[in-house]
Amino acid sequence: MGTAVRILSFLLLQLFLTEPALPGNVLVWPTEHSHWINMKVILEALNSRGHNVTLLLYSASQQVNSTTHFNTEIFQVPFSQESLPNLFNEMSYFWLNESPSLSTLQFILKMRDLIKKGIVFSKQMCDGVLRNEELLDRLRQSHFDVLLSDPIMPCGELVAEKLGIPFMYTIRVSFGLERLCGQLPAPPSYVPSIPSLNTDTMDFQMRLKNFMSYLGLYLYFNEWSFSNWDSYYREITGRPTSLCEMMGKAEIWLIRTYWDFEFPRPYLPNFQFVGGLHCRPAKALPEDMEEFAQSSGDHGIVVLTFGSMIKNLTREKANLIASALGQIPQKVLWRYSGETPETLAPNTRLYNWIPQNDLLGHPKTRAFITHGGTNGIYEAIYHGIPMVGIPMFGDQPDNMVHMKAKGAAVVVNFNTMTSQDLVDALNTVINNPTYKESAMKLSRIHHDQPVKPLDTAVFWIEFVMRHKGAKHLRPAAHNLTWYQYHCLDVIAFLLVCILTSVIITYKCCIFSFRKCFKRSLKKSKRE
């Protein structure tokens, strides 16, 4: 009887000490490709805790197709399911095949053209919700508690504004939105800008490059924002505003990195790390893959994938890579859906899809050849696997700079590499034990957290729902102009004061000098 009482008392104590997660309504403005992978993991966790999750899906969406656990509100857009993949293919072809041969001006003009094409699609998606009063009324009647969005896809903040609910972001990096709109401090003296490919240790030349990179990003976002989005945001809200001002109202920014990846830098209380939230222990491989992996013996296996957007390569590049893979003793599992390379060796197998996390967690895995996507990098960190990076576009080059600086990767230039370059890089990370040691160190740091990344993400979403926002974490910097933020008005005032003091002192000295000079002159004349 005494034992039963103690157990009952313990359960009651747990009940009182544990804050219940009351079911809430979460609205989601999702994105595509790898961004969806992270968001989906968060939504599944929310769903498992009893929250109602509703996705706002446009009718042409192809990537966001795993919606069995969630409610959906599908809205119509005036383009087909083939239109966006065609744009993605055009962008990837430009980055991989055209950009290396273009001049700087040609590159900028082509990028501007592709961005404008993307904005046309984005605005059509926005119109599908924001100009659909019937859908907006239906959403209002659902009484959502919070909206979860990715700032890469605009208009989530406008939907939240229309519904009168707080919103949050989940993001790895946006090349500047979190700095310009979220007011995240970024001193250019030691916080590297993404296009600069610097680390946090910079000499004068690097700091100059970093500063110019920040300036270039500022000009780019002003061009992109002012010329394409600000007028749209003013039209929808019916008041003077801008894209950046609206984005600055985000309650919490869930950043998909952690200090295992990041260089030390200042952060704000409404920025929370959730890097690697999608990682998990490895599961058993399919039978054919397991048999192939075991056949590698002591040499082990190498995993190769270029992510979800790169489906194939040019024949020349595919043959170059296949030739390099044939020169190493390891067995290679390559996710590749293009034409079979002519130089494909017996030690390499091609797959349309691979269980990447499970392969990276396999005891036979010796190295990971990656394009540098954040999801793949974090799975390699989670399992302590050294990397060979072949970055192509976006944040991939910057991601691999981080891994190289941490000692866990060798980076190869996609445009200029030879087969021997790839062979040398693989032999280095596999045979030099320092790379494995560095990867394991990052893995230990990643696992040594007081709260798991996914639990952190869920906590802050529920926090915003419980408190109807998180305004107390929002810095006052959002209420300052750019010159107030940098204290330029204060500096100008002090300079004026100093200059005035100098002028007054100078005038007084001149006046005194003249007085004395006149007196001495009169005295000498009398004498």
Buried (B, 14 or more C-beta within 10 A) or exposed (E): EEEEEEEEEEEEEEEEEEEEBEEBBBBBBBBBBBBBBBBBBBBBBBBEBEBBBBBBBBBBBEBBEEBEEBBEBBBEBEBEEEBBBEBBBBBBEBBBEEBEEBEEEEBEEBBEEBBEBBBEBBBBBBBBBBEBEEBBEEBEEBEBBBBBBBBBBBBBBBBBBBBEBBBBBBBBBBBBBBBBBBBBEBEBEBBBBBBBBBBBEBEEEBBEBBBBBBEBBBEBBEEBBEEBBBEBBBEBBEEEBBBBBBBBBBBBBBBBBBBBBBBEBEBBEBBBBBBBBBBBEBEEBEEEBBEBBEEBEEBBBBBBBBBBBBBBBEEEBBBBBBBBBBBBEBBBBBBBEBEEBEBBBEBBBBBEEBBBBBBBBBEBBBBBBBBBBBBBBBBBBBBBBBBBBBBBBBBBBBBBBBBBBBBBBBBBEBEEBEBEBBBBBBBBBBEEEEBBEBBBBBBEBBBEBEEBBBBBBBBBBBBBBBEEBBEEBBBEBEEEEEEEEEEEEEEEEEEEEEEEEEEEEEEEEEEEEEEEEEEEEEEEEEE
